[in-house]
Amino acid sequence: MDASAAPVRMACADMMKSAIRQQRHRLKKKYFNPYPLHLVTKTSPAKSMTNEQWIHLVQHWKNPKKMGSSPNIL
């Protein structure tokens, strides 16, 4: 298998996108959804994510479009 071939690179990128999306979903489900906004942790609960990245992700989830059926209160 040629790792530099375009179809192989595209398949790897697609798998990584899916894995990252699943990780964000699990983080939101465990550390964001169960808590009111004022109790959501300000530091990253994941070793693979910096505090700045976590804060950016929480800000993204606070967006009214992203809140959807989340039980958090604005």
N, C-alpha and C positions, 0 to 999 in steps of 0.2 A: 504494500500500500504506500503510495506516495503522499506523505504528509503535507507537501506543498501544493498539491493539486487543488484547484478551485472547489470542486464538489466536497472534498474532505474538509477543507477550511470552513466552508459554509455550514456543513453538518455540525462541526465542532462549535462554531459560533452559535448555532441554533440551540444546541444542547446547553451551552453555558447560559444563554438568555433564559431558558426554561428553568434552570437550576436557581438562578438569581431571583427570578420571579417567585418561585416556590419558597425560597428562604425569606423574602420580604413578606409573603403571605403568612408564614409561620410566626415571624416576629410580630406582625400586626395582631394576629390572633392571640398571642400569648402576652404581649407587653403593652398593647395599645387599646384594643377593644374592651377588655374587662374593666378599665379604669376611667373615671371622669378625667377630663383634660388636665385639670390642675394636679392630678396625682400620677400622671404619666412620667416615668423616669426621665431625668435630664441627661443621664450618662448612658452610654451604649451598653446594652446587656450582652452584646455579641463581641467576642474577642477579635473577630475579623473585621470589625467596623469601628472607626474612630468616633469620638463624641460629636465632632462636627458633622460627620456623615449621618449619625443617628438623629441629631437635631434637624438636619435638612429633611430626612425621611419623615419625621414626626410632623414637620411643617407641611409637607406634601399631603400627609394623611388628614390633616386638619382642614384641608380644602373642602368646602361644603359638597362639591361634586363627589369627592372621594369618601366622605363620611357615610353616604348611602344609608344603610340600616344600622350603622354602628350605634351602640347605646351611649356613646359619649355625649356630654352636654356642652354646648358652646359657651 
